[in-house]
Amino acid sequence: MVVGIVWQEAGESVAPGEQIVEIDGISFKDVDLCNLLTNKPILEGKEQATVTIKFKKGDQRKLKIEKKYF
């Protein structure tokens, strides 16, 4: 999986095209697309999550994301 959309609030902490390696301790290095589409959404019912991103340079960083209501 890769990052597709980045909101302005994220600044330069993440960019489109960077690899999503893990979400809340669950590895997504090797994703089975069929399982991804047929199982419940990864973030369903969550108000926040910790996402591990592999940057284009190769290093990794954990980012805390949270749901916002407008």
All heavy atoms as a GROMACS GRO file, in nm:
protein
  552
    1MET      N    1   0.084  -0.117   0.000
    1MET     CA    2   0.000   0.000   0.000
    1MET      C    3   0.088   0.123   0.000
    1MET      O    4   0.197   0.121   0.058
    1MET     CB    5  -0.089   0.003   0.124
    1MET     CG    6  -0.199  -0.098   0.123
    1MET     SD    7  -0.330  -0.071   0.246
    1MET     CE    8  -0.244  -0.030   0.393
    2VAL      N    9   0.040   0.229  -0.060
    2VAL     CA   10   0.112   0.356  -0.062
    2VAL      C   11   0.019   0.470  -0.025
    2VAL      O   12  -0.103   0.459  -0.037
    2VAL     CB   13   0.177   0.385  -0.200
    2VAL    CG1   14   0.280   0.280  -0.235
    2VAL    CG2   15   0.073   0.395  -0.308
    3VAL      N   16   0.078   0.580   0.017
    3VAL     CA   17   0.003   0.700   0.050
    3VAL      C   18  -0.050   0.758  -0.080
    3VAL      O   19   0.024   0.776  -0.177
    3VAL     CB   20   0.094   0.802   0.122
    3VAL    CG1   21   0.020   0.932   0.146
    3VAL    CG2   22   0.149   0.744   0.250
    4GLY      N   23  -0.181   0.790  -0.081
    4GLY     CA   24  -0.242   0.844  -0.202
    4GLY      C   25  -0.273   0.992  -0.192
    4GLY      O   26  -0.253   1.068  -0.285
    5ILE      N   27  -0.325   1.035  -0.077
    5ILE     CA   28  -0.366   1.174  -0.057
    5ILE      C   29  -0.306   1.224   0.074
    5ILE      O   30  -0.306   1.153   0.174
    5ILE     CB   31  -0.519   1.187  -0.050
    5ILE    CG1   32  -0.583   1.142  -0.181
    5ILE    CG2   33  -0.561   1.330  -0.016
    5ILE    CD1   34  -0.734   1.136  -0.177
    6VAL      N   35  -0.256   1.348   0.073
    6VAL     CA   36  -0.199   1.408   0.194
    6VAL      C   37  -0.267   1.543   0.215
    6VAL      O   38  -0.265   1.628   0.126
    6VAL     CB   39  -0.046   1.427   0.182
    6VAL    CG1   40   0.010   1.493   0.307
    6VAL    CG2   41   0.022   1.294   0.156
    7TRP      N   42  -0.328   1.560   0.332
    7TRP     CA   43  -0.390   1.688   0.365
    7TRP      C   44  -0.283   1.790   0.399
    7TRP      O   45  -0.175   1.755   0.445
    7TRP     CB   46  -0.484   1.670   0.485
    7TRP     CG   47  -0.598   1.579   0.454
    7TRP    CD1   48  -0.603   1.446   0.481
    7TRP    CD2   49  -0.720   1.611   0.390
    7TRP    NE1   50  -0.721   1.393   0.438
    7TRP    CE2   51  -0.795   1.492   0.380
    7TRP    CE3   52  -0.774   1.727   0.338
    7TRP    CZ2   53  -0.922   1.488   0.323
    7TRP    CZ3   54  -0.901   1.722   0.280
    7TRP    CH2   55  -0.972   1.605   0.273
    8GLN      N   56  -0.314   1.917   0.380
    8GLN     CA   57  -0.219   2.026   0.408
    8GLN      C   58  -0.168   2.022   0.551
    8GLN      O   59  -0.052   2.055   0.577
    8GLN     CB   60  -0.283   2.162   0.382
    8GLN     CG   61  -0.299   2.194   0.235
    8GLN     CD   62  -0.362   2.330   0.215
    8GLN    OE1   63  -0.444   2.375   0.295
    8GLN    NE2   64  -0.326   2.395   0.106
    9GLU      N   65  -0.253   1.979   0.644
    9GLU     CA   66  -0.214   1.976   0.786
    9GLU      C   67  -0.096   1.883   0.811
    9GLU      O   68  -0.025   1.898   0.910
    9GLU     CB   69  -0.332   1.930   0.872
    9GLU     CG   70  -0.445   2.028   0.875
    9GLU     CD   71  -0.564   1.977   0.953
    9GLU    OE1   72  -0.556   1.867   1.013
    9GLU    OE2   73  -0.666   2.046   0.955
   10ALA      N   74  -0.072   1.787   0.724
   10ALA     CA   75   0.039   1.692   0.742
   10ALA      C   76   0.173   1.757   0.712
   10ALA      O   77   0.277   1.705   0.752
   10ALA     CB   78   0.019   1.571   0.652
   11GLY      N   79   0.170   1.869   0.643
   11GLY     CA   80   0.294   1.937   0.609
   11GLY      C   81   0.383   1.848   0.525
   11GLY      O   82   0.338   1.786   0.430
   12GLU      N   83   0.509   1.839   0.562
   12GLU     CA   84   0.604   1.757   0.487
   12GLU      C   85   0.635   1.625   0.558
   12GLU      O   86   0.734   1.560   0.528
   12GLU     CB   87   0.732   1.838   0.464
   12GLU     CG   88   0.710   1.959   0.375
   12GLU     CD   89   0.838   2.035   0.349
   12GLU    OE1   90   0.948   1.982   0.374
   12GLU    OE2   91   0.828   2.150   0.303
   13SER      N   92   0.548   1.586   0.652
   13SER     CA   93   0.573   1.463   0.728
   13SER      C   94   0.549   1.337   0.646
   13SER      O   95   0.596   1.230   0.683
   13SER     CB   96   0.487   1.461   0.854
   13SER     OG   97   0.349   1.461   0.820
   14VAL      N   98   0.478   1.348   0.536
   14VAL     CA   99   0.449   1.234   0.449
   14VAL      C  100   0.416   1.287   0.310
   14VAL      O  101   0.370   1.400   0.295
   14VAL     CB  102   0.332   1.150   0.507
   14VAL    CG1  103   0.204   1.228   0.509
   14VAL    CG2  104   0.316   1.020   0.434
   15ALA      N  105   0.442   1.204   0.208
   15ALA     CA  106   0.417   1.247   0.070
   15ALA      C  107   0.350   1.134  -0.009
   15ALA      O  108   0.371   1.015   0.022
   15ALA     CB  109   0.549   1.285   0.002
   16PRO      N  110   0.271   1.169  -0.109
   16PRO     CA  111   0.209   1.066  -0.193
   16PRO      C  112   0.316   0.973  -0.252
   16PRO      O  113   0.426   1.016  -0.286
   16PRO     CB  114   0.140   1.146  -0.303
   16PRO     CG  115   0.114   1.280  -0.241
   16PRO     CD  116   0.232   1.303  -0.151
   17GLY      N  117   0.283   0.845  -0.257
   17GLY     CA  118   0.374   0.747  -0.316
   17GLY      C  119   0.462   0.676  -0.215
   17GLY      O  120   0.525   0.576  -0.247
   18GLU      N  121   0.468   0.726  -0.092
   18GLU     CA  122   0.548   0.658   0.010
   18GLU      C  123   0.474   0.534   0.059
   18GLU      O  124   0.352   0.530   0.065
   18GLU     CB  125   0.580   0.754   0.124
   18GLU     CG  126   0.673   0.864   0.076
   18GLU     CD  127   0.700   0.971   0.178
   18GLU    OE1  128   0.614   1.000   0.263
   18GLU    OE2  129   0.810   1.028   0.171
   19GLN      N  130   0.550   0.430   0.093
   19GLN     CA  131   0.493   0.301   0.129
   19GLN      C  132   0.440   0.298   0.272
   19GLN      O  133   0.506   0.342   0.365
   19GLN     CB  134   0.597   0.191   0.112
   19GLN     CG  135   0.543   0.053   0.142
   19GLN     CD  136   0.649  -0.056   0.128
   19GLN    OE1  137   0.765  -0.029   0.101
   19GLN    NE2  138   0.608  -0.179   0.147
   20ILE      N  139   0.319   0.243   0.289
   20ILE     CA  140   0.262   0.218   0.421
   20ILE      C  141   0.308   0.079   0.461
   20ILE      O  142   0.269  -0.020   0.399
   20ILE     CB  143   0.108   0.228   0.419
   20ILE    CG1  144   0.066   0.369   0.379
   20ILE    CG2  145   0.051   0.188   0.555
   20ILE    CD1  146  -0.082   0.384   0.353
   21VAL      N  147   0.392   0.071   0.564
   21VAL     CA  148   0.452  -0.054   0.606
   21VAL      C  149   0.368  -0.123   0.714
   21VAL      O  150   0.355  -0.245   0.716
   21VAL     CB  151   0.594  -0.030   0.660
   21VAL    CG1  152   0.657  -0.156   0.713
   21VAL    CG2  153   0.682   0.033   0.552
   22GLU      N  154   0.306  -0.041   0.802
   22GLU     CA  155   0.237  -0.098   0.917
   22GLU      C  156   0.131   0.000   0.967
   22GLU      O  157   0.150   0.121   0.958
   22GLU     CB  158   0.341  -0.122   1.026
   22GLU     CG  159   0.296  -0.193   1.148
   22GLU     CD  160   0.412  -0.214   1.245
   22GLU    OE1  161   0.494  -0.304   1.222
   22GLU    OE2  162   0.419  -0.137   1.343
   23ILE      N  163   0.020  -0.055   1.016
   23ILE     CA  164  -0.083   0.027   1.080
   23ILE      C  165  -0.116  -0.038   1.213
   23ILE      O  166  -0.158  -0.155   1.216
   23ILE     CB  167  -0.210   0.040   0.994
   23ILE    CG1  168  -0.178   0.108   0.860
   23ILE    CG2  169  -0.318   0.119   1.070
   23ILE    CD1  170  -0.294   0.113   0.763
   24ASP      N  171  -0.095   0.034   1.322
   24ASP     CA  172  -0.121  -0.016   1.458
   24ASP      C  173  -0.062  -0.154   1.481
   24ASP      O  174  -0.127  -0.244   1.535
   24ASP     CB  175  -0.271  -0.017   1.488
   24ASP     CG  176  -0.324   0.123   1.517
   24ASP    OD1  177  -0.244   0.213   1.545
   24ASP    OD2  178  -0.447   0.142   1.510
   25GLY      N  179   0.062  -0.173   1.439
   25GLY     CA  180   0.132  -0.298   1.464
   25GLY      C  181   0.101  -0.410   1.367
   25GLY      O  182   0.159  -0.518   1.376
   26ILE      N  183   0.014  -0.387   1.271
   26ILE     CA  184  -0.019  -0.489   1.170
   26ILE      C  185   0.059  -0.458   1.043
   26ILE      O  186   0.047  -0.349   0.987
   26ILE     CB  187  -0.170  -0.491   1.141
   26ILE    CG1  188  -0.247  -0.524   1.269
   26ILE    CG2  189  -0.202  -0.592   1.031
   26ILE    CD1  190  -0.396  -0.508   1.259
   27SER      N  191   0.139  -0.554   0.999
   27SER     CA  192   0.225  -0.534   0.882
   27SER      C  193   0.145  -0.530   0.753
   27SER      O  194   0.053  -0.610   0.731
   27SER     CB  195   0.328  -0.648   0.874
   27SER     OG  196   0.404  -0.634   0.755
   28PHE      N  197   0.180  -0.437   0.667
   28PHE     CA  198   0.121  -0.426   0.534
   28PHE      C  199   0.230  -0.425   0.428
   28PHE      O  200   0.212  -0.371   0.318
   28PHE     CB  201   0.035  -0.299   0.524
   28PHE     CG  202  -0.095  -0.313   0.598
   28PHE    CD1  203  -0.105  -0.273   0.730
   28PHE    CD2  204  -0.205  -0.370   0.536
   28PHE    CE1  205  -0.223  -0.289   0.799
   28PHE    CE2  206  -0.325  -0.386   0.605
   28PHE     CZ  207  -0.333  -0.345   0.737
   29LYS      N  208   0.345  -0.487   0.459
   29LYS     CA  209   0.454  -0.495   0.362
   29LYS      C  210   0.413  -0.576   0.240
   29LYS      O  211   0.445  -0.543   0.128
   29LYS     CB  212   0.580  -0.555   0.426
   29LYS     CG  213   0.648  -0.462   0.522
   29LYS     CD  214   0.774  -0.524   0.579
   29LYS     CE  215   0.839  -0.431   0.677
   29LYS     NZ  216   0.959  -0.489   0.737
   30ASP      N  217   0.344  -0.686   0.265
   30ASP     CA  218   0.295  -0.773   0.158
   30ASP      C  219   0.144  -0.784   0.171
   30ASP      O  220   0.094  -0.863   0.251
   30ASP     CB  221   0.358  -0.912   0.166
   30ASP     CG  222   0.509  -0.907   0.153
   30ASP    OD1  223   0.557  -0.847   0.054
   30ASP    OD2  224   0.579  -0.961   0.240
   31VAL      N  225   0.072  -0.702   0.096
   31VAL     CA  226  -0.073  -0.696   0.107
   31VAL      C  227  -0.138  -0.784   0.001
   31VAL      O  228  -0.102  -0.778  -0.116
   31VAL     CB  229  -0.122  -0.550   0.090
   31VAL    CG1  230  -0.273  -0.544   0.093
   31VAL    CG2  231  -0.063  -0.462   0.197
   32ASP      N  232  -0.233  -0.866   0.044
   32ASP     CA  233  -0.315  -0.943  -0.049
   32ASP      C  234  -0.435  -0.855  -0.084
   32ASP      O  235  -0.521  -0.829   0.001
   32ASP     CB  236  -0.361  -1.073   0.019
   32ASP     CG  237  -0.448  -1.159  -0.070
   32ASP    OD1  238  -0.514  -1.106  -0.162
   32ASP    OD2  239  -0.451  -1.281  -0.047
   33LEU      N  240  -0.439  -0.805  -0.205
   33LEU     CA  241  -0.542  -0.710  -0.247
   33LEU      C  242  -0.682  -0.766  -0.225
   33LEU      O  243  -0.772  -0.694  -0.181
   33LEU     CB  244  -0.522  -0.669  -0.392
   33LEU     CG  245  -0.618  -0.564  -0.446
   33LEU    CD1  246  -0.612  -0.436  -0.364
   33LEU    CD2  247  -0.590  -0.534  -0.592
   34CYS      N  248  -0.703  -0.893  -0.253
   34CYS     CA  249  -0.834  -0.955  -0.234
   34CYS      C  250  -0.877  -0.946  -0.088
   34CYS      O  251  -0.990  -0.907  -0.059
   34CYS     CB  252  -0.831  -1.100  -0.281
   34CYS     SG  253  -0.993  -1.179  -0.274
   35ASN      N  254  -0.788  -0.981   0.004
   35ASN     CA  255  -0.821  -0.971   0.147
   35ASN      C  256  -0.844  -0.827   0.189
   35ASN      O  257  -0.932  -0.800   0.270
   35ASN     CB  258  -0.710  -1.032   0.232
   35ASN     CG  259  -0.709  -1.182   0.227
   35ASN    OD1  260  -0.809  -1.246   0.194
   35ASN    ND2  261  -0.595  -1.242   0.258
   36LEU      N  262  -0.766  -0.736   0.136
   36LEU     CA  263  -0.780  -0.595   0.170
   36LEU      C  264  -0.918  -0.543   0.130
   36LEU      O  265  -0.981  -0.468   0.202
   36LEU     CB  266  -0.670  -0.513   0.102
   36LEU     CG  267  -0.660  -0.368   0.141
   36LEU    CD1  268  -0.623  -0.352   0.287
   36LEU    CD2  269  -0.558  -0.297   0.055
   37LEU      N  270  -0.967  -0.587   0.014
   37LEU     CA  271  -1.096  -0.540  -0.036
   37LEU      C  272  -1.215  -0.611   0.028
   37LEU      O  273  -1.323  -0.553   0.037
   37LEU     CB  274  -1.102  -0.557  -0.188
   37LEU     CG  275  -1.004  -0.472  -0.268
   37LEU    CD1  276  -1.008  -0.508  -0.414
   37LEU    CD2  277  -1.033  -0.324  -0.248
   38THR      N  278  -1.199  -0.736   0.070
   38THR     CA  279  -1.313  -0.811   0.123
   38THR      C  280  -1.324  -0.807   0.275
   38THR      O  281  -1.432  -0.832   0.329
   38THR     CB  282  -1.308  -0.958   0.077
   38THR    OG1  283  -1.184  -1.018   0.118
   38THR    CG2  284  -1.321  -0.968  -0.074
   39ASN      N  285  -1.216  -0.776   0.346
   39ASN     CA  286  -1.222  -0.765   0.492
   39ASN      C  287  -1.275  -0.628   0.532
   39ASN      O  288  -1.283  -0.537   0.450
   39ASN     CB  289  -1.084  -0.788   0.554
   39ASN     CG  290  -1.039  -0.931   0.538
   39ASN    OD1  291  -1.119  -1.022   0.517
   39ASN    ND2  292  -0.909  -0.953   0.549
   40LYS      N  293  -1.308  -0.613   0.661
   40LYS     CA  294  -1.356  -0.482   0.707
   40LYS      C  295  -1.247  -0.377   0.688
   40LYS      O  296  -1.127  -0.410   0.692
   40LYS     CB  297  -1.404  -0.488   0.851
   40LYS     CG  298  -1.296  -0.496   0.955
   40LYS     CD  299  -1.358  -0.490   1.094
   40LYS     CE  300  -1.248  -0.473   1.196
   40LYS     NZ  301  -1.296  -0.441   1.326
   41PRO      N  302  -1.284  -0.252   0.669
   41PRO     CA  303  -1.185  -0.145   0.650
   41PRO      C  304  -1.086  -0.140   0.766
   41PRO      O  305  -1.123  -0.157   0.883
   41PRO     CB  306  -1.270  -0.018   0.645
   41PRO     CG  307  -1.403  -0.065   0.597
   41PRO     CD  308  -1.421  -0.202   0.657
   42ILE      N  309  -0.962  -0.115   0.734
   42ILE     CA  310  -0.852  -0.116   0.830
   42ILE      C  311  -0.876  -0.019   0.946
   42ILE      O  312  -0.846  -0.051   1.061
   42ILE     CB  313  -0.720  -0.080   0.759
   42ILE    CG1  314  -0.689  -0.182   0.651
   42ILE    CG2  315  -0.605  -0.069   0.857
   42ILE    CD1  316  -0.589  -0.132   0.549
   43LEU      N  317  -0.929   0.096   0.917
   43LEU     CA  318  -0.946   0.199   1.019
   43LEU      C  319  -1.090   0.209   1.072
   43LEU      O  320  -1.122   0.302   1.145
   43LEU     CB  321  -0.901   0.335   0.964
   43LEU     CG  322  -0.755   0.342   0.923
   43LEU    CD1  323  -0.724   0.476   0.857
   43LEU    CD2  324  -0.662   0.319   1.041
   44GLU      N  325  -1.173   0.112   1.039
   44GLU     CA  326  -1.313   0.115   1.082
   44GLU      C  327  -1.324   0.124   1.234
   44GLU      O  328  -1.263   0.046   1.308
   44GLU     CB  329  -1.386  -0.011   1.035
   44GLU     CG  330  -1.533  -0.013   1.072
   44GLU     CD  331  -1.604  -0.135   1.018
   44GLU    OE1  332  -1.589  -0.165   0.899
   44GLU    OE2  333  -1.673  -0.201   1.097
   45GLY      N  334  -1.401   0.221   1.280
   45GLY     CA  335  -1.425   0.238   1.423
   45GLY      C  336  -1.312   0.302   1.501
   45GLY      O  337  -1.323   0.317   1.622
   46LYS      N  338  -1.205   0.340   1.436
   46LYS     CA  339  -1.090   0.399   1.506
   46LYS      C  340  -1.095   0.551   1.497
   46LYS      O  341  -1.130   0.607   1.395
   46LYS     CB  342  -0.959   0.350   1.446
   46LYS     CG  343  -0.935   0.203   1.466
   46LYS     CD  344  -0.798   0.163   1.418
   46LYS     CE  345  -0.776   0.016   1.448
   46LYS     NZ  346  -0.635  -0.018   1.442
   47GLU      N  347  -1.057   0.613   1.605
   47GLU     CA  348  -1.047   0.759   1.608
   47GLU      C  349  -0.903   0.803   1.579
   47GLU      O  350  -0.880   0.915   1.540
   47GLU     CB  351  -1.091   0.813   1.744
   47GLU     CG  352  -1.239   0.790   1.774
   47GLU     CD  353  -1.332   0.865   1.681
   47GLU    OE1  354  -1.305   0.984   1.654
   47GLU    OE2  355  -1.430   0.805   1.636
   48GLN      N  356  -0.808   0.711   1.604
   48GLN     CA  357  -0.668   0.740   1.576
   48GLN      C  358  -0.594   0.611   1.546
   48GLN      O  359  -0.641   0.503   1.578
   48GLN     CB  360  -0.602   0.814   1.692
   48GLN     CG  361  -0.601   0.738   1.822
   48GLN     CD  362  -0.545   0.823   1.936
   48GLN    OE1  363  -0.535   0.944   1.927
   48GLN    NE2  364  -0.508   0.758   2.043
   49ALA      N  365  -0.478   0.625   1.484
   49ALA     CA  366  -0.395   0.509   1.451
   49ALA      C  367  -0.251   0.555   1.438
   49ALA      O  368  -0.223   0.673   1.416
   49ALA     CB  369  -0.442   0.446   1.321
   50THR      N  370  -0.160   0.459   1.450
   50THR     CA  371  -0.019   0.486   1.428
   50THR      C  372   0.022   0.415   1.300
   50THR      O  373   0.004   0.294   1.287
   50THR     CB  374   0.067   0.436   1.545
   50THR    OG1  375   0.023   0.504   1.664
   50THR    CG2  376   0.214   0.467   1.522
   51VAL      N  377   0.072   0.492   1.205
   51VAL     CA  378   0.107   0.440   1.072
   51VAL      C  379   0.258   0.449   1.055
   51VAL      O  380   0.318   0.554   1.080
   51VAL     CB  381   0.037   0.522   0.962
   51VAL    CG1  382   0.072   0.470   0.824
   51VAL    CG2  383  -0.114   0.524   0.982
   52THR      N  384   0.320   0.338   1.015
   52THR     CA  385   0.462   0.338   0.985
   52THR      C  386   0.479   0.356   0.835
   52THR      O  387   0.424   0.279   0.756
   52THR     CB  388   0.530   0.206   1.031
   52THR    OG1  389   0.504   0.190   1.170
   52THR    CG2  390   0.680   0.210   1.006
   53ILE      N  391   0.552   0.459   0.798
   53ILE     CA  392   0.574   0.496   0.658
   53ILE      C  393   0.720   0.470   0.622
   53ILE      O  394   0.810   0.506   0.697
   53ILE     CB  395   0.543   0.646   0.635
   53ILE    CG1  396   0.401   0.680   0.678
   53ILE    CG2  397   0.571   0.686   0.491
   53ILE    CD1  398   0.293   0.623   0.592
   54LYS      N  399   0.742   0.412   0.505
   54LYS     CA  400   0.878   0.397   0.451
   54LYS      C  401   0.896   0.508   0.348
   54LYS      O  402   0.830   0.511   0.245
   54LYS     CB  403   0.896   0.260   0.386
   54LYS     CG  404   1.036   0.238   0.334
   54LYS     CD  405   1.049   0.099   0.276
   54LYS     CE  406   1.188   0.074   0.222
   54LYS     NZ  407   1.197  -0.060   0.162
   55PHE      N  408   0.984   0.600   0.380
   55PHE     CA  409   1.008   0.714   0.292
   55PHE      C  410   1.087   0.672   0.169
   55PHE      O  411   1.151   0.567   0.168
   55PHE     CB  412   1.082   0.825   0.368
   55PHE     CG  413   0.999   0.883   0.479
   55PHE    CD1  414   1.019   0.842   0.610
   55PHE    CD2  415   0.900   0.975   0.451
   55PHE    CE1  416   0.941   0.895   0.712
   55PHE    CE2  417   0.823   1.028   0.554
   55PHE     CZ  418   0.843   0.988   0.684
   56LYS      N  419   1.082   0.753   0.067
   56LYS     CA  420   1.150   0.721  -0.059
   56LYS      C  421   1.300   0.699  -0.041
   56LYS      O  422   1.360   0.621  -0.113
   56LYS     CB  423   1.122   0.830  -0.162
   56LYS     CG  424   0.977   0.832  -0.204
   56LYS     CD  425   0.945   0.942  -0.302
   56LYS     CE  426   0.798   0.940  -0.333
   56LYS     NZ  427   0.755   1.047  -0.420
   57LYS      N  428   1.360   0.763   0.060
   57LYS     CA  429   1.503   0.745   0.087
   57LYS      C  430   1.531   0.610   0.154
   57LYS      O  431   1.644   0.570   0.166
   57LYS     CB  432   1.556   0.857   0.176
   57LYS     CG  433   1.554   0.994   0.110
   57LYS     CD  434   1.618   1.097   0.199
   57LYS     CE  435   1.515   1.144   0.300
   57LYS     NZ  436   1.565   1.250   0.388
   58GLY      N  437   1.426   0.542   0.204
   58GLY     CA  438   1.443   0.412   0.265
   58GLY      C  439   1.423   0.408   0.415
   58GLY      O  440   1.397   0.303   0.471
   59ASP      N  441   1.434   0.523   0.484
   59ASP     CA  442   1.414   0.522   0.628
   59ASP      C  443   1.265   0.517   0.661
   59ASP      O  444   1.181   0.544   0.575
   59ASP     CB  445   1.482   0.642   0.695
   59ASP     CG  446   1.443   0.775   0.631
   59ASP    OD1  447   1.416   0.778   0.512
   59ASP    OD2  448   1.440   0.877   0.704
   60GLN      N  449   1.233   0.480   0.784
   60GLN     CA  450   1.094   0.466   0.826
   60GLN      C  451   1.063   0.562   0.940
   60GLN      O  452   1.151   0.599   1.017
   60GLN     CB  453   1.066   0.323   0.871
   60GLN     CG  454   1.076   0.224   0.760
   60GLN     CD  455   1.037   0.083   0.806
   60GLN    OE1  456   0.988   0.063   0.916
   60GLN    NE2  457   1.059  -0.014   0.720
   61ARG      N  458   0.936   0.598   0.950
   61ARG     CA  459   0.891   0.688   1.055
   61ARG      C  460   0.749   0.652   1.094
   61ARG      O  461   0.668   0.620   1.008
   61ARG     CB  462   0.897   0.832   1.006
   61ARG     CG  463   0.854   0.932   1.110
   61ARG     CD  464   0.880   1.072   1.064
   61ARG     NE  465   0.827   1.166   1.160
   61ARG     CZ  466   0.795   1.290   1.133
   61ARG    NH1  467   0.812   1.336   1.011
   61ARG    NH2  468   0.747   1.368   1.224
   62LYS      N  469   0.718   0.660   1.222
   62LYS     CA  470   0.582   0.637   1.269
   62LYS      C  471   0.510   0.770   1.276
   62LYS      O  472   0.563   0.868   1.329
   62LYS     CB  473   0.583   0.571   1.407
   62LYS     CG  474   0.634   0.428   1.403
   62LYS     CD  475   0.619   0.362   1.538
   62LYS     CE  476   0.677   0.222   1.536
   62LYS     NZ  477   0.594   0.126   1.472
   63LEU      N  478   0.389   0.772   1.222
   63LEU     CA  479   0.306   0.892   1.225
   63LEU      C  480   0.176   0.860   1.296
   63LEU      O  481   0.113   0.758   1.268
   63LEU     CB  482   0.274   0.939   1.083
   63LEU     CG  483   0.392   0.973   0.992
   63LEU    CD1  484   0.344   0.999   0.852
   63LEU    CD2  485   0.464   1.094   1.047
   64LYS      N  486   0.135   0.945   1.386
   64LYS     CA  487   0.007   0.929   1.452
   64LYS      C  488  -0.096   1.007   1.372
   64LYS      O  489  -0.077   1.127   1.344
   64LYS     CB  490   0.013   0.980   1.596
   64LYS     CG  491  -0.113   0.955   1.672
   64LYS     CD  492  -0.097   0.996   1.817
   64LYS     CE  493  -0.225   0.972   1.893
   64LYS     NZ  494  -0.213   1.015   2.032
   65ILE      N  495  -0.203   0.939   1.331
   65ILE     CA  496  -0.310   1.006   1.257
   65ILE      C  497  -0.436   1.002   1.342
   65ILE      O  498  -0.454   0.911   1.424
   65ILE     CB  499  -0.334   0.942   1.118
   65ILE    CG1  500  -0.375   0.796   1.132
   65ILE    CG2  501  -0.211   0.957   1.030
   65ILE    CD1  502  -0.420   0.733   1.001
   66GLU      N  503  -0.522   1.100   1.326
   66GLU     CA  504  -0.648   1.098   1.399
   66GLU      C  505  -0.760   1.152   1.313
   66GLU      O  506  -0.739   1.236   1.226
   66GLU     CB  507  -0.637   1.174   1.530
   66GLU     CG  508  -0.608   1.320   1.518
   66GLU     CD  509  -0.594   1.389   1.652
   66GLU    OE1  510  -0.496   1.358   1.722
   66GLU    OE2  511  -0.682   1.469   1.686
   67LYS      N  512  -0.878   1.100   1.340
   67LYS     CA  513  -0.998   1.140   1.267
   67LYS      C  514  -1.038   1.280   1.310
   67LYS      O  515  -1.036   1.313   1.428
   67LYS     CB  516  -1.109   1.040   1.299
   67LYS     CG  517  -1.231   1.055   1.216
   67LYS     CD  518  -1.326   0.940   1.248
   67LYS     CE  519  -1.438   0.934   1.149
   67LYS     NZ  520  -1.524   0.818   1.176
   68LYS      N  521  -1.075   1.361   1.213
   68LYS     CA  522  -1.120   1.496   1.242
   68LYS      C  523  -1.262   1.512   1.189
   68LYS      O  524  -1.295   1.461   1.084
   68LYS     CB  525  -1.030   1.600   1.179
   68LYS     CG  526  -0.892   1.598   1.238
   68LYS     CD  527  -0.830   1.733   1.232
   68LYS     CE  528  -0.698   1.725   1.305
   68LYS     NZ  529  -0.643   1.851   1.330
   69TYR      N  530  -1.340   1.585   1.262
   69TYR     CA  531  -1.479   1.612   1.222
   69TYR      C  532  -1.490   1.757   1.183
   69TYR      O  533  -1.438   1.846   1.250
   69TYR     CB  534  -1.574   1.581   1.339
   69TYR     CG  535  -1.570   1.436   1.380
   69TYR    CD1  536  -1.485   1.392   1.480
   69TYR    CD2  537  -1.650   1.344   1.316
   69TYR    CE1  538  -1.482   1.259   1.518
   69TYR    CE2  539  -1.648   1.209   1.351
   69TYR     CZ  540  -1.563   1.168   1.453
   69TYR     OH  541  -1.560   1.036   1.489
   70PHE      N  542  -1.556   1.781   1.073
   70PHE     CA  543  -1.571   1.919   1.024
   70PHE      C  544  -1.713   1.965   1.038
   70PHE      O  545  -1.804   1.897   1.036
   70PHE     CB  546  -1.528   1.928   0.877
   70PHE     CG  547  -1.384   1.897   0.859
   70PHE    CD1  548  -1.342   1.770   0.821
   70PHE    CD2  549  -1.287   1.993   0.881
   70PHE    CE1  550  -1.209   1.741   0.804
   70PHE    CE2  551  -1.152   1.964   0.864
   70PHE     CZ  552  -1.114   1.837   0.825
   0.00000   0.00000   0.00000
